[in-house]
């Protein structure tokens, strides 16, 4: 027993480790009173070592080996925790939980062998130190003087540290050994002698790494994974330890000098976990710096490109045989996410042709449903969901080149928190070439403001166009919308009902601005001081019901009725004369209404389009006065029924964004910062709610105790904080739904990349609205782990979970067009996460058919990580169950109540990172592929 070996000289006797004796090494080998401890194996004085050695060996000569010959070979008793050759220690095991089960005295004796060849006990008759002469540990637990179990572990390493206290220099020692093996002595008190508390299977199952750490207070800790899970991260505490090692002074002097030199030349090694964590952080930082450096390089290269100036205008537009068929919707569940499926079709435009020269202002007239909006959207190259035939050409442009076509939608979608100048500057920074200096862009913005008559409101916030907040008027908002397109210096300007919703005065002012732009051209992009002739811009407007004064402002008119072009030519009285001549010629035109002198020509044309829709359209190739106007080649007539998106993209889409990605991100972040600074409601609401709920939660769980109930409350506090993040992230979804129309307009006009927009939204949503409110008072009020390491590990988990939930709500906000459905799904997902987090129900008790859902629950990994982090701070449970004191590690209770894994913290961190990466990729893909303007 006790790892004794058969004597080579006498097969009936055993060679036993120090402190053991008897025929089987089962009895304490106490041969006198000069040594302390059970087994009398801990020396107390140097003379005791010398007397004992003479008594056993028969002489006082140690016979030192090779390099130690001639040195001081006096035997001394080393009573420090550090071992030089082979030392004994004996400790009292005083644990309340063990004492409740085993009330008598428990002693743990440990023989630590570092180098058996340097010990005076080496080769001493009847004594065995280490059979393999390697470093090792022998341990035995004595209960009421009777051995209960014994253990061994090998090989071992010793780590010592010195410190200075008021009593002088002291030393602490830590032994770390591999290959632990323990054996329980059958029918001993611990091993079946008391059937109710039989520890045989537990003791025999102790394997792996053993650590024996002794500090300067004569307290040692017996540490192993199973023991740590029961008694805490420090293991089984042993108090009143006595250290004793008989060793020659020469060994101490020689080894001490070597150790000092090694300590002077070396340092503390970092653990594998710390190295891995630093490596991950380093890779992330390096990647971020590389991306920023790459973006800066691209930005700098773009700004250094030569810029020779530019000029807008001088482009005419022709469209021929334009037909457009929209498919009838068919209800299906997928229509909640995507457009409805199709069946049948309705003709919106039927072989419509027309043209406009540069410098002209055209009005597209027609009753409601005539196809005016559809026609201007097709000319502007907007993405449509129906089928399209025909051609739109720009004769003055060479093949393969794309003119700048600007489109002003019917509704004004503007950034409400920006001023007029800031909104125009934002558009200029993103839609003008990167090589153009900032001063030139600012001058161009000032020119646009002057041309549109917006000088008086240039520094006024735009406000909500729906009237929910005060700002500029409707007419001013319409001119701002036009200005956003003018800063890009377009060649063609297309407006969808620019006078809709305005009074006659405001409508006339807007049309006058458009008239001036058509005549004088837009604003030129050029170097400061350069001059040049400005070319006129073709301006096309759909107008619903203009007044007589407004009608006569237009140079040409295009009249639609039920998708057909009844007239396309000069404005003024020319349309009335055309239809009167048709009436006089009879035939199909006999039904044309007569024109009364002085009657509003626009109203007359609308009457014809509404009451005489069957009259023939204008013959292709002729205008109102019979001159050759539109010449269409056979290649332009038919495009084989191509989808309008493909055709319009082929004709009109720019090759690239004007601004680089880094510039886009900078400008977007600048706008987000201004919005956050001016609209503090959401930010302060988040902070106030977090503080109020934090104080409330902190009051509920104030200074949670170390009892079992207190630990359950502690995990409940952590669960509450995770759930708060899940529900507060709903505001991220609402923000996406609210800003979606503005994003669609700006993306359709090629302001910025969807990735840059998502990144700016993520930065200014997560940091001010998620992370800052999270760092509230709950953590400190609840009395959670107060050291910096565990606090920042907690913050890391919370930040990662916040990113996960924010990206998840971004996904719902972009995936579903209906905000109500997205909010409902987000709330239901939060309830699902609360169910599978492991707090309300033990995950192992869930039926297997449903248990797998836990692996898709981010809150489960979050709660597990912050719970493991909390118990990893050395939290101990001190409680009393039915009069029995309990003093065990919180790890044991955590595993019993919640089933969390002790070593799962870093695994959970990696899983949360995987959630972030996966959701990020999916959100970017959805925004790129789905969240786009389709009219």
C-alpha positions, -999 to 999 in steps of 0.1 A, spaced: 0 0 0 9 37 -1 30 30 -32 56 9 -13 77 -16 -32 90 -51 -24 125 -51 -9 150 -66 -33 169 -83 -5 138 -96 13 107 -105 -6 86 -106 26 92 -70 35 85 -36 18 104 -5 12 80 23 22 79 61 16 89 82 46 63 82 73 49 47 64 58 14 79 46 -21 86 46 -52 65 24 -35 38 34 2 44 -1 7 58 9 20 93 23 54 102 61 49 107 66 69 139 99 59 154 102 87 180 92 122 192 117 143 174 95 147 142 60 162 141 29 152 121 10 120 118 37 95 110 63 117 127 77 126 93 80 165 96 113 176 111 114 206 135 151 212 141 184 206 123 196 185 152 166 162 148 176 156 112 212 148 123 202 124 151 177 106 129 202 102 101 228 87 125 201 64 140 191 51 106 224 52 87 249 43 115 273 73 107 271 110 102 288 111 68 263 120 41 286 111 11 277 140 -11 277 134 -49 302 147 -73 297 185 -76 288 189 -39 320 172 -25 339 197 -3 309 219 4 290 223 37 273 189 42 257 197 75 221 185 77 195 212 84 157 212 87 141 234 60 107 246 74 98 268 44 72 259 18 99 256 -8 114 221 -14 151 216 -22 152 178 -24 124 160 -7 102 176 19 72 167 40 42 188 49 13 180 73 -19 201 73 -53 201 91 -83 199 68 -109 222 83 -138 225 59 -173 230 74 -190 207 49 -165 179 56 -166 184 93 -204 181 92 -200 146 77 -168 137 94 -165 156 127 -132 141 139 -97 155 130 -86 151 94 -49 155 84 -34 155 50 3 145 48 22 151 15 57 141 5 70 163 -22 101 150 -40 119 174 -63 152 156 -67 156 123 -47 193 121 -54 199 152 -33 180 139 -3 198 122 27 169 97 26 180 86 -9 192 49 -8 187 49 30 179 14 41 141 7 41 131 41 26 117 48 -8 115 83 -23 106 80 -59 108 47 -79 116 65 -111 138 92 -94 116 118 -111 98 146 -92 66 134 -76 40 138 -49 28 112 -24 -3 122 -3 -24 104 23 -54 116 43 -56 105 79 -90 106 97 -88 102 135 -53 87 129 -65 62 104 -55 64 67 -85 69 44 -70 72 9 -36 79 -7 -26 96 -40 4 100 -62 12 123 -92 43 126 -114 61 144 -129 59 177 -110 72 213 -113 78 237 -84 72 274 -87 84 297 -58 79 333 -52 94 356 -25 77 385 -7 86 408 21 63 413 51 66 429 85 80 397 98 107 395 71 112 377 38 88 349 32 84 323 4 53 306 -11 54 275 -32 32 259 -59 35 224 -71 19 213 -103 19 176 -111 5 155 -139 -11 120 -140 -28 121 -106 -40 87 -93 -58 80 -60 -69 49 -42 -95 46 -15 -88 22 13 -118 -2 15 -140 1 45 -123 32 58 -146 59 71 -144 78 39 -146 47 17 -177 27 28 -173 27 65 -202 51 66 -225 39 37 -244 72 36 -213 91 27 -193 66 6 -167 86 -14 -150 56 -30 -160 63 -66 -153 100 -63 -118 95 -48 -109 67 -72 -120 90 -101 -96 118 -92 -73 121 -122 -56 148 -143 -35 176 -130 -29 181 -93 -18 215 -78 -6 220 -42 -2 257 -35 11 269 -2 12 306 8 30 326 35 2 320 61 10 283 63 -22 276 44 -21 251 15 -47 243 -12 -52 209 -27 -65 216 -62 -79 194 -89 -109 199 -113 -134 178 -94 -122 191 -60 -123 227 -74 -159 223 -86 -169 213 -51 -148 235 -28 -142 265 -51 -115 276 -75 -88 275 -48 -96 239 -41 -96 221 -7 -82 245 19 -57 231 45 -47 251 75 -19 251 101 5 234 77 39 223 91 68 220 66 99 199 73 127 188 50 160 172 61 186 184 36 222 194 35 232 230 35 253 225 4 221 215 -16 204 247 -4 233 270 -12 239 255 -47 203 253 -57 195 287 -44 223 303 -64 211 286 -96 175 296 -89 185 332 -84 204 333 -116 174 318 -135 150 343 -119 172 372 -128 174 361 -164 137 351 -169 102 364 -163 67 352 -156 52 332 -184 18 340 -197 -9 314 -197 -22 298 -229 -56 315 -224 -40 349 -220 -18 344 -251 -48 332 -272 -69 362 -260 -41 386 -268 -36 370 -302 -73 374 -311 -73 410 -299 -42 417 -319 -56 401 -350 -88 422 -347 -69 454 -341 -45 446 -370 -73 439 -393 -91 471 -384 -59 491 -389 -53 474 -422 -88 482 -434 -85 519 -423 -50 521 -440 -64 506 -472 -93 530 -471 -71 560 -465 -48 550 -494 -77 546 -518 -92 579 -506 -59 597 -510 -53 583 -544 -88 594 -555 -82 629 -542 -49 632 -561 -65 623 -595 -64 652 -620 -97 670 -623 -102 692 -653 -136 705 -644 -170 694 -658 -201 708 -674 -237 697 -671 -265 700 -697 -265 700 -735 -282 665 -736 -314 658 -754 -337 628 -746 -357 606 -769 -380 577 -760 -397 556 -786 -423 528 -785 -422 527 -747 -446 500 -734 -449 489 -698 -470 461 -684 -474 457 -647 -484 422 -634 -515 417 -613 -507 407 -577 -515 373 -564 -515 369 -526 -490 345 -511 -472 342 -477 -440 353 -494 -455 387 -502 -448 396 -466 -411 396 -475 -409 401 -512 -431 415 -539 -463 396 -547 -461 369 -573 -476 377 -607 -504 365 -630 -519 382 -660 -510 419 -666 -522 454 -671 -508 478 -698 -497 511 -682 -479 525 -712 -487 516 -748 -461 525 -775 -454 560 -761 -429 581 -780 -415 616 -775 -385 638 -772 -371 669 -756 -341 690 -765 -316 705 -740 -327 738 -726 -364 729 -727 -390 725 -700 -416 698 -708 -449 691 -690 -463 656 -691 -501 660 -687 -529 635 -683 -556 625 -659 -550 602 -629 -539 567 -641 -527 579 -675 -492 567 -668 -474 600 -662 -454 588 -631 -445 555 -649 -431 574 -679 -410 598 -659 -396 570 -638 -386 550 -669 -369 581 -684 -350 586 -651 -339 549 -652 -356 539 -620 -360 502 -612 -394 489 -620 -411 456 -612 -430 452 -645 -421 444 -681 -407 471 -704 -402 474 -742 -389 503 -762 -358 525 -760 -346 556 -743 -317 572 -759 -295 603 -755 -285 612 -791 -257 636 -781 -239 609 -761 -216 584 -776 -224 547 -772 -213 534 -738 -214 567 -721 -240 575 -695 -254 610 -689 -263 622 -654 -300 619 -651 -315 633 -618 -349 624 -605 -370 643 -580 -398 621 -566 -433 632 -559 -428 630 -521 -401 649 -503 -380 624 -483 -354 646 -465 -332 643 -434 -353 662 -409 -326 670 -384 -302 687 -409 -303 722 -421 -308 730 -457 -272 738 -463 -261 706 -444 -284 684 -465 -271 699 -497 -235 696 -485 -241 660 -476 -253 653 -512 -224 672 -527 -197 653 -507 -211 620 -519 -222 628 -554 -193 649 -567 -159 636 -577 -135 629 -549 -108 650 -566 -130 682 -563 -117 703 -534 -140 708 -504 -140 745 -510 -153 740 -546 -181 718 -533 -191 744 -507 -191 771 -534 -213 749 -556 -237 743 -527 -240 781 -521 -247 785 -559 -275 760 -557 -290 777 -527 -289 810 -545 -304 796 -577 -333 780 -558 -340 811 -536 -332 792 -504 -309 819 -489 -333 828 -462 -337 793 -449 -302 779 -456 -294 775 -418 -329 763 -409 -336 727 -400 -357 709 -426 -380 693 -401 -404 664 -408 -422 668 -441 -453 650 -426 -459 679 -403 -450 661 -370 -422 687 -363 -418 723 -375 -394 731 -402 -395 746 -437 -426 749 -458 -438 724 -485 -427 746 -514 -393 751 -497 -390 714 -492 -397 708 -528 -370 732 -538 -346 714 -514 -354 681 -531 -346 697 -565 -314 711 -550 -303 677 -538 -303 666 -575 -288 698 -588 -256 694 -567 -248 664 -588 -247 686 -619 -272 666 -639 -275 666 -677 -312 658 -675 -336 666 -647 -368 646 -642 -395 657 -617 -426 637 -607 -454 662 -600 -432 690 -585 -462 712 -579 -484 685 -561 -496 697 -527 -485 733 -532 -505 765 -535 -505 783 -568 -479 808 -557 -455 782 -544 -461 760 -575 -454 789 -598 -422 797 -579 -410 761 -582 -417 759 -619 -400 792 -625 -369 778 -608 -371 748 -632 -376 771 -661 -345 791 -652 -325 759 -648 -336 747 -682 -326 779 -699 -293 788 -680 -282 753 -672 -273 738 -639 -242 746 -619 -208 740 -634 -181 719 -618 -149 737 -624 -118 751 -608 -121 783 -589 -119 812 -613 -127 792 -645 -155 803 -668 -173 787 -696 -206 787 -715 -233 768 -697 -255 745 -717 -292 742 -711 -306 712 -692 -335 691 -704 -362 693 -676 -391 669 -677 -420 673 -653 -452 654 -648 -480 679 -638 -514 669 -626 -536 700 -631 -516 732 -638 -532 767 -637 -532 787 -670 -503 808 -658 -483 777 -648 -491 759 -681 -477 787 -703 -444 784 -685 -436 751 -702 -419 749 -736 -434 716 -747 -462 693 -737 -467 655 -737 -503 644 -733 -511 609 -721 -545 591 -719 -548 555 -708 -511 549 -715 -512 563 -750 -496 595 -762 -522 618 -777 -499 647 -783 -462 655 -780 -449 689 -792 -447 726 -785 -467 741 -756 -488 772 -754 -518 772 -779 -502 747 -802 -519 716 -786 -554 733 -789 -547 741 -826 -536 705 -832 -568 690 -818 -590 716 -835 -574 707 -868 -580 671 -861 -617 679 -853 -620 698 -886 -605 669 -905 -633 646 -892 -629 608 -891 -617 595 -858 -610 630 -846 -646 642 -850 -652 634 -813 -626 659 -801 -641 686 -779 -641 721 -792 -618 747 -777 -633 779 -764 -611 810 -766 -597 821 -733 -602 786 -717 -573 771 -698 -555 750 -724 -543 726 -697 -579 720 -686 -589 715 -722 -562 689 -728 -573 671 -696 -609 671 -709 -598 656 -742 -577 629 -724 -606 620 -701 -636 623 -724 -622 615 -758 -596 587 -751 -604 569 -783 -589 595 -807 -558 584 -825 -524 592 -811 -499 614 -828 -482 596 -858 -447 585 -850 -421 608 -866 -443 639 -867 -449 667 -842 -479 689 -838 -471 712 -867 -463 685 -891 -425 688 -891 -402 658 -888 -394 655 -852 -385 620 -840 -365 596 -860 -363 561 -846 -340 534 -859 -351 498 -860 -326 490 -833 -343 515 -810 -378 503 -817 -377 469 -801 -356 455 -772 -372 421 -771 -393 427 -739 -364 431 -716 -370 436 -679 -371 473 -672 -345 470 -644 -320 454 -668 -326 480 -696 -326 510 -674 -295 499 -656 -278 493 -690 -286 528 -701 -283 549 -670 -264 533 -642 -231 549 -632 -200 528 -632 -191 535 -596 -198 556 -565 -183 591 -568 -169 589 -532 -146 563 -518 -158 539 -491 -139 558 -463 -153 591 -474 -188 576 -475 -183 563 -439 -170 596 -427 -198 616 -442 -225 592 -430 -210 592 -395 -209 630 -395 -246 630 -403 -254 604 -377 -235 624 -351 -254 656 -359 -287 637 -357 -278 622 -323 -265 655 -310 -297 674 -320 -323 647 -313 -314 636 -278 -347 620 -270 -339 585 -279 -304 586 -263 -316 600 -230 -347 577 -230 -324 547 -233 -300 560 -206 -329 570 -182 -347 536 -187 -315 517 -182 -307 537 -150 -342 533 -136 -344 496 -144 -308 493 -132 -316 508 -98 -347 487 -96 -329 455 -105 -300 465 -82 -325 471 -54 -341 437 -60 -307 419 -59 -289 443 -36 -257 428 -23 -267 392 -30 -254 368 -4 -233 337 -7 -261 313 2 -277 290 -24 -307 313 -26 -283 342 -30 -265 325 -58 -298 318 -76 -307 355 -72 -272 364 -85 -278 344 -117 -313 359 -119 -298 394 -119 -275 384 -148 -305 369 -166 -325 402 -161 -297 423 -176 -295 400 -207 -332 401 -211 -332 439 -209 -307 441 -238 -329 417 -258 -360 439 -255 -342 473 -256 -327 464 -289 -362 467 -304 -355 504 -309 -328 494 -334 -355 478 -355 -377 508 -353 -348 531 -363 -342 510 -394 -379 510 -404 -380 548 -398 -350 556 -419 -356 531 -446 -374 555 -471 -345 579 -469 -320 551 -474 -339 539 -505 -339 573 -521 -302 579 -514 -292 545 -525 -312 547 -557 -293 579 -565 -259 563 -558 -250 583 -527 -232 555 -509 -226 518 -505 -251 499 -484 -222 485 -464 -210 520 -454 -246 528 -444 -249 497 -423 -216 503 -406 -224 539 -397 -258 528 -384 -242 501 -363 -216 524 -348 -241 551 -338 -268 526 -327 -246 503 -306 -223 527 -288 -247 554 -276 -279 534 -274 -268 500 -262 -233 500 -246 -234 533 -227 -268 526 -210 -257 490 -202 -229 502 -179 -253 512 -152 -254 507 -114 -268 471 -113 -234 454 -115 -221 472 -84 -254 472 -65 -258 435 -68 -223 429 -54 -210 410 -84 -173 402 -89 -156 435 -81 -122 429 -96 -113 446 -128 -106 414 -148 -140 398 -142 -158 432 -147 -143 437 -181 -149 401 -191 -185 407 -181 -186 439 -203 -171 419 -232 -199 394 -231 -226 421 -228 -211 441 -258 -210 410 -279 -246 401 -271 -256 437 -278 -241 434 -312 -258 401 -319 -293 415 -310 -287 448 -328 -277 429 -360 -307 405 -356 -331 435 -354 -313 451 -383 -320 419 -402 -357 419 -394 -360 456 -402 -344 451 -436 -360 417 -444 -397 427 -437 -414 457 -454 -440 457 -427 -425 471 -395 -453 456 -373 -445 421 -384 -408 427 -378 -414 440 -342 -437 411 -335 -411 385 -346 -384 403 -326 -405 402 -294 -413 365 -299 -376 357 -305 -368 375 -272 -393 352 -254 -378 322 -271 -343 332 -259 -356 337 -224 -370 301 -225 -338 285 -237 -314 306 -217 -312 280 -190 -327 301 -162 -363 291 -161 -358 254 -171 -328 231 -168 -317 225 -204 -310 188 -197 -347 183 -187 -361 196 -221 -372 167 -244 -346 159 -270 -370 168 -298 -369 204 -286 -336 205 -268 -315 213 -299 -331 247 -301 -308 259 -273 -279 260 -297 -296 287 -317 -302 309 -286 -276 337 -281 -290 345 -247 -281 310 -235 -244 315 -244 -245 350 -229 -260 339 -195 -236 309 -194 -206 331 -201 -214 358 -175 -224 331 -149 -191 312 -154 -172 345 -152 -190 352 -119 -182 319 -102 -147 320 -117 -139 349 -93 -137 323 -65 -173 326 -53 -180 302 -24 -214 291 -12 -218 292 26 -252 280 37 -269 256 61 -292 228 49 -313 211 76 -287 220 102 -257 208 81 -232 236 72 -224 238 35 -192 254 23 -188 245 -14 -178 262 -46 -205 281 -65 -194 261 -95 -211 230 -81 -244 248 -75 -242 264 -109 -238 230 -126 -266 214 -105 -292 242 -109 -285 254 -144 -262 229 -162 -236 255 -173 -202 242 -181 -173 255 -160 -149 258 -189 -174 272 -214 -166 309 -211 -143 312 -241 -164 288 -261 -194 310 -256 -173 341 -266 -164 324 -299 -200 314 -305 -212 350 -300 -185 361 -324 -198 335 -349 -234 349 -344 -220 384 -351 -202 373 -382 -231 353 -396 -257 379 -389 -235 406 -403 -230 387 -436 -267 380 -439 -277 416 -432 -253 429 -457 -265 404 -483 -302 413 -476 -295 450 -479 -275 446 -511 -300 423 -528 -334 432 -514 -335 466 -498 -335 486 -530 -360 509 -547 -385 492 -569 -413 513 -583 
